[in-house]
Amino acid sequence: MASLRLLWYRFCFFLARTAATPFVRFKINYTYDKVYAKHQPYLALSNHTTLWDYLLVGVPFRRQMYYVAGEHLFRNKILRTVVMNCAGLIIRKKGAPADDMIREMKQVLKSGANVWMSPEGARSINGESAFISPATGKLVKECAELGAGLITYRIHGGYLRRPRWGKHQRKGRMWGEFVAEYSPEELMAKSVDEINEIINRDMYVNTFDDQKKNPTPYTGEALAENLETTLYVCPKCRAVGKLHSKDDILSCECGYKVRFTEYGLFEAAGEDELIIDNIATWDHWQRDYFKERLPEFLEYPADKPVEFDDDQVLKRIGALKSVDILGNGRFAIYKDRFEFQTEDDKYVFSFEEIAGFAFSLQMKILFSLKDGTYYEVDSNIPRSAVKYMVLYRFLIGKEYY
């Protein structure tokens, strides 16, 4: 029998879904496949493209779910109190180990309740589904052992409707696609690798493939502004951090210019021919460029940064979501560490000390140390958080997909 708390969450979910349905259908132009699960409890997985995803999945699913959500979204005490008392939430600290989140997920499923999460862990950066950790397949298999099925769902159009990097949202259609449901018995009969293949196949969306097959306009103002938070290497001169955006133009200090159109593709805007026509391809190219330069970076002198940005803000996040601002200054990555230099202090974070590293929203960098302390680096200027993640992964000897 369901607990009183779970019954309350189900009641709140029903009220919220009823209220949200007209909003997602008419206000944000979302159409969707409804989901009637055959097996309960279940773990629902979807790709992650917007801050509305909890609505874009919550409305099509007819049964209450606990949502896995980032801790950084609920630092406001009033918001956190309201949401925690009205919705089933499982909090995930980005840039920190996921042990507590996994333990709570299993407890929820054992109680007979359902769980939704995005295995990408962050909204799409470049319009293509992001890397999904192989540990996801292991988690799904462990949940199947508890009697939980798996439902996969895809969201299309969200990336161009509200790009993660965008300064403004746009008008255009979004649609939700039910992909498949797998029973606990089906999952138990598969290997972890086979489950990972299912998840990667079912979750994959490439916005620009969608646009080339069925061009859909996404109209708005300043279509390219803040795009330099995602694209950080010029494909013409190969300079890092020299791209700047204004209105619908992304330009480099070398003179190379492109226009970002309402169809989400680039067109030439200056004297140079177009080199790359979409964000995903450009992003893959710039990652490969960093990887090619990795041997060079590893030979840098100890005091030479690989990359840095000024006008940054360092914060320490406390156990009760308190935020201490440690100072403003320069954030830099070296071949073996991060450094933050203020007027009065220098903070050094060796890669060996770091337990987890991530980025969130548009420009936030999040990382935790092995001693449990948790930090955030924000920016007062448009700059890429992604480039630090890519460099960090390569410098510690790991891939970035």
N, C-alpha and C positions, 0 to 999 in steps of 0.2 A: 504494500500500500504506500502511495506517495506521501511524503512528509508534508506538513502544513506549509513549510517554506517553498517546496517545489510546487504545490498547488497555487500558492500566491504568485510565484513567477509565471506559471502557465496562464493565470488570469491576466496579469500585466502584459504578457506577450500577446494574448488575444486582443486586448484593448489597443495596444500599440500597433499591431498589424492592421487592425480595422481602421485606425486613424491614418496610418501611413500609406495605405493602398491608393487612395485618390492622389496623394502627393506624388508617389513614384510613377503612377500611370500617366498623369496629366501634366504635372508641374515639371518633372524632369524627363518626361517622354520615354518611359521605360516599358517595354513589353517583355513578357516572360512566360516560360513553361512552368506550370504548377507542379509541385512535387508531393506525391502521396506515397509515403514510405511503406513498404511491405514489412520491413523488419524494424523492431525497436529493442533497445536503444540503437542509435546510429551516430557515426561520426561523419559530418558533412564537410567536404572540402571544396573550395572554389579558388579560382585565381583572384588576384587582389589588384584592383585598378583605381579605386576611388575611396574617399572617406565615407561614402554612402554605402559601402558594400554590405554593412550589417542590415541595411534596409533592402538592398537589391537581392539579398539572399533570404532575409527574414520574411518578406512578403510572399514569395513563391512557396516557401515551406509552410505546411499547414500545422506543424506541431512545434511546440516551444523548444528552444535550444539555448544552451549556455554558449556565450561568445568568448572566444579567446581574444583578448584585446591588449594593446600595449600600455604599459604603466604610464608612459609619458602623456597619454590622452586624458588622464584622470588626476592630474595634480591639483586642480581646483577642488577645494574641500567640499563646496556645496554640490558641484556636479558629481563628484565621487560618491557623496552620501546618497544623493537621489538615485543614481544609477545602480549602486550596489544594493539598495533596498528594493528596487523594482525590477531588476533584471539579473539573470544568472550570468555572472562574469567570472572568467578565469584570467587572472592578470599575468602578463608576460613582460618581463624586464628585458628590453632590447639591449644587446651588448653584454648580456649576463647569461650564465648557464641556465638551461631550461628545466632542471630537475624538479623544482617546485611546481611548475606549470604542468608537467607530465603527471606527477603524482596526483594533483588536483583533478586533472582530466579523467584519470582512471577512477577516482572516487565518485565523480559525477556519473560516469557511465555505469558503474556498479549500482548506483542508486536508481537506475532505470531512466535517467534523463539523457537528452541528446546534446551533442557538442558540435559547434561550427568553428572551423579555423581555416586560415589561409596558409598552406604549407610554404608559400614563398616568404612569408614573414614580413613583407614590406610591399607597398604598392609598386607596380611596374615602373621602372625608371625610364625605359626606352620604348615602351609600347609592345614589348614581347614578354611573354611569361618568363619569370626569373628562375634562377637555379633553385631546385628543391632538394634539400638535404636527403641523402640516402637513409638517414636515421628515421625519416618519415615512414618508410615502408615497415621498418621494425616496430614503430609505434602503432601503426594500423594493425599489424599482426597481433601485437600484445592486446590491443583493444578488442580484436576478434575473439581472443581467448576469454575475454570477459563477457562475450555474447553480443558485441556491438557490430553492426553492419557498417558498410561504407557507401556514401552517396557522393557522386562527383557532379559538379555544376560549373558552367563557364559563363562569364560575363563579357559581353562584347560592347565596344563603343565607349566604355568608361574612360579610357585613357585620353582620347581626344576631346571628350566632353569636359573633363577637368584634369588636364595633365598635372602630374605630380609637381613639375617644375613651373607650371603656368601661374602668371600673376592674376589672371581672371578666368572664371569659368566660361564655357561656350554653350551655344545652343546646338542640339543635334540628338539623334536617337541613340538609345542604348537598348540592348536586349539580353535576356538571360536564357541559357540553354541547359536543360537537364541532359546530362550525358549518360549516366548509368547508376545502377544500384547493385551492390554486391553483398550477398548474405555472409554471416560469420563463417558458415561452412565452406563457402567458396574461397574465402580469404585464408582459412586454415589449410586448405588444400594447395595453396600457392606458396612459393618461396618468397623471401623478403625482396629479392631482386625482381621477381615477377610482379609483385605488388608495386614496387617503385616504377616499373615500366608502365603499369596501368595508370598510376597517378600522373606521371609526366605526360603520357599521351592524352589523358582526359582533361588535364589542366591547360594544355598548350593553346595559347592565343597569340597571333601576331597581327597587331592592329594594321600594319601596312600591307600585309597580304589581304586582309579583309577589305581595305580601301582600294586595292588594285583590282579585286574581283568585283566589288560593288561600291563604287565611289559614293561617299555620303558626306555632305558638307557639315562642318562644325564652325559656326560663325560666332564672332565676338570681337572684342577690341584687344589691341596690343597682343596679337597672336603669338609673337615670338619672345615676348619679354620674360626674362629670367631663364631662357633656354641654356644660357651658359652655366647654370647650376648642374646640368646634365652633360652637355657637350663641352669639353675642356681642352681639346687639342684641335688646332686648325689643320685641315687636311691638305692645305696648300703649303704653308711655311713650317708646319709641325711645331709651332710654339704652343706652350702650355699656359693657360690662364690669360690669354690675350683676346679671347672672344667676348663680344659685348652685344647686347640686344637693345633694340628700340622699335616700338610698334611691331611690325611684322618682319623686321630685318634682323638677321644675325650676321655680324661682321667681325673680321679680325683686324688687328692693328696693321697687318700687312696689306690690307686692301681687299681681301677676299670677302665677298658678300653673297648671302642667299636670302631668299624670301620664303617664309613659312606660310603656306597657303591654307585656305579653309578646308582643303581635303587632306591636310596633315602631311603633305609632301613638300620638298624643297624645289625651288626653281631659281635659276641664276638671277642675280640682282645687280651685278656689276659687269666689268669687262671680262672677267674670267668665265670659262665654261663650268657648268655644274660638275662637281666631282662625285658627290654622294647625294642620293635623292630622298633619303629618309633617316630618321633618328636612330632606329635599331641598327642599321648597317653602319652608320657613323660611329655608334657606340662600340660595336664589335671591332671596328678598325682601330679606335683609339686604345682599347684594351690591348690589342695585339701590338700596337706601337710601344706601349709601356713594357710589354713582355720582351720585345726585341731589345729594349734598352736596359733590361735588368742586369746583365753582366757589367755594364757601365756603372749603374747605380751602386752595385755592390763593391765597386772599386773606389767610390768616393772617399775622400778623407773624412775622418770622424767628425770634423767640425763643419762639413758642407751639407746643407739640407738637400734632400731630393726634391722637395716641394714645400712651399709655405704660403701662408696668407696672413696679412695684417688685419687689424680692426676686428679681432675675434673676442669672444667672451667665454671664459672658463667657469663652469659651475660644478659644484659637488652636490649630488642628490642624496638626501638623508633617508634613513629607514622609514620614516613617516611621511615620505614624499616632500620633505622640506628641501628648499633649494638655497644653497649658499653661493653667492657670486664671489669668486676668488680673484677676479681681475679681468681687465681688457688688455689685449696685446697681440703678439704674433704666435700663431700655431704652426708648427713645422714637423715634418716627418724626415727622419734620418734613416740610414740603412739599418739601424738597430734599435730605434726608439722614437717616441714622440717628445717634443718639448713645447712648453708654453711659456713665453717670456712676457712679463708685465714690466712696468717701470721699476718696480721694487723687488720682484721675485721671479724665480725661474722654477718651473715644475718639470721634472723629467720622469717619463714613463717608459721604462725599458720594455721591449717586446716580451721579454721573459716574464715580466710581472703581469701581463695582460691576460685576463681570463676570457674575455669576450669583447668583440668590436662590432658596431653596427652603425647605421645611420637611419634617420627618421624624418618624416615630413619633407620639407624642401631642402633644408641645409643643416639640420642638427646631426652632430656626430656624438655617438654614445659608446662608452667603453667601461668595463669593470676590471678591477685588479683582483689578483688571487687572494688578497687580504679582505675582500668584500666591499671595498670602497667603489663608488659608482660616480662617473663623471659625464658631463655633457659639454660640448663645444658648440656654441652658436655663432652666427656671423651677422655683423651689421651691414655687410655689403653682399651682393650676389656672388657666391663662390660655390664650387662643387664640393659636396661631401663625398660623392662617389669616387672621385680620384684618390682620396685618402684610403678608402676601402680597397680599391684595386691595388694601389701601391703596397699597402700593408700586407695583403694576401700574398703578393708576389715576393715581397722582401722576406717573409717568414717561410718561404718555400712551398706555398700552397697555390692552387689554381683559383682563378676567379672566372666563373662561368656567366 
